Amino acid sequence: MAELSVGVQNANTYSGDRQVALTSLSKTNMTQDELDSCIQFIQLTATVIGIGDDTAGGFNAGASDVVHVLSEGAAPAAGSNFGGVTGVTAAVVAYFENLT
């Protein structure tokens, strides 16, 4: 884990035991039901704090191929058929914890 040097920290640096993960969900032409199932799976261990995707104007059911989920809590276990959803592959793109 990367740590901030004392000289780099300032009043705007959050320090605590917070864990934040950026997870990508990938599937060609993901449906709303598939996205909902993946989000519900992440919510078993974390709080979802943001969702964004690769298309203009937000998630487009049947058209979006990559969705990014920002969550607070334990990072979801990445892999294929994520959360039991056939064809969805998840990858934890970034994981932030315990910034000290």
C-alpha positions as CSV (number, residue, x, y, z in Angstrom):
1,M,0.0,0.0,0.0
2,A,1.3,3.5,-0.8
3,E,1.6,5.9,2.0
4,L,1.8,9.7,2.0
5,S,5.0,11.2,3.5
6,V,4.4,13.5,6.4
7,G,5.5,16.5,4.3
8,V,2.9,15.7,1.6
9,Q,-0.1,15.4,3.9
10,N,-2.3,18.5,4.5
11,A,-5.6,19.3,6.1
12,N,-7.4,18.0,3.1
13,T,-5.9,14.5,3.3
14,Y,-8.3,11.9,4.7
15,S,-6.7,9.6,7.2
16,G,-8.6,6.7,8.6
17,D,-9.7,3.2,8.0
18,R,-11.9,3.9,5.0
19,Q,-11.6,1.5,2.1
20,V,-12.7,2.6,-1.4
21,A,-12.7,0.5,-4.5
22,L,-13.1,1.3,-8.2
23,T,-14.4,-1.7,-10.0
24,S,-15.1,-2.1,-13.7
25,L,-17.9,-4.4,-14.9
26,S,-17.5,-5.5,-18.6
27,K,-19.9,-7.2,-20.9
28,T,-21.0,-6.4,-24.4
29,N,-24.5,-4.8,-24.4
30,M,-25.1,-5.2,-20.7
31,T,-28.7,-5.2,-19.7
32,Q,-30.3,-3.4,-16.8
33,D,-31.1,-6.7,-15.0
34,E,-27.4,-7.7,-15.3
35,L,-26.2,-4.4,-13.9
36,D,-28.7,-4.6,-11.1
37,S,-27.6,-8.1,-10.1
38,C,-23.9,-7.0,-10.1
39,I,-24.7,-3.9,-8.0
40,Q,-26.7,-6.0,-5.5
41,F,-23.7,-8.5,-5.3
42,I,-21.3,-5.6,-4.5
43,Q,-23.7,-4.3,-1.8
44,L,-23.4,-7.6,0.1
45,T,-20.1,-6.4,1.4
46,A,-19.8,-2.7,0.5
47,T,-21.8,0.5,0.0
48,V,-22.1,1.7,-3.6
49,I,-21.3,5.4,-3.8
50,G,-21.2,6.0,-7.5
51,I,-21.8,4.4,-10.9
52,G,-20.6,5.5,-14.3
53,D,-20.3,4.0,-17.7
54,D,-18.6,4.2,-21.1
55,T,-21.4,5.8,-23.1
56,A,-22.6,9.4,-23.3
57,G,-25.6,10.2,-21.2
58,G,-25.3,7.5,-18.6
59,F,-26.0,3.8,-18.6
60,N,-27.8,2.6,-21.8
61,A,-29.3,-0.9,-21.3
62,G,-28.3,-3.2,-24.1
63,A,-25.7,-0.7,-25.3
64,S,-23.2,-0.1,-22.5
65,D,-20.2,-2.4,-22.5
66,V,-18.2,-1.1,-19.4
67,V,-19.6,0.2,-16.1
68,H,-17.5,1.6,-13.3
69,V,-18.6,1.2,-9.7
70,L,-17.2,3.2,-6.8
71,S,-17.8,1.5,-3.5
72,E,-16.8,1.9,0.1
73,G,-16.0,-1.2,2.1
74,A,-14.2,-4.4,1.1
75,A,-13.3,-4.7,-2.6
76,P,-15.4,-7.2,-4.4
77,A,-13.9,-10.4,-5.5
78,A,-13.1,-9.8,-9.2
79,G,-13.4,-12.4,-12.0
80,S,-15.7,-13.7,-14.7
81,N,-19.4,-14.4,-14.3
82,F,-19.3,-11.8,-11.5
83,G,-21.9,-12.3,-8.8
84,G,-23.3,-15.2,-10.8
85,V,-24.1,-13.0,-13.8
86,T,-23.1,-14.9,-16.9
87,G,-20.7,-13.0,-19.2
88,V,-19.9,-10.1,-16.8
89,T,-16.3,-9.8,-15.9
90,A,-15.2,-7.6,-13.0
91,A,-11.8,-6.1,-12.3
92,V,-10.8,-3.9,-9.3
93,V,-9.1,-1.1,-11.2
94,A,-8.1,0.8,-8.0
95,Y,-8.3,0.2,-4.3
96,F,-7.6,2.8,-1.7
97,E,-7.3,2.0,2.0
98,N,-6.0,3.5,5.3
99,L,-4.4,6.7,3.9
100,T,-1.9,7.6,6.6
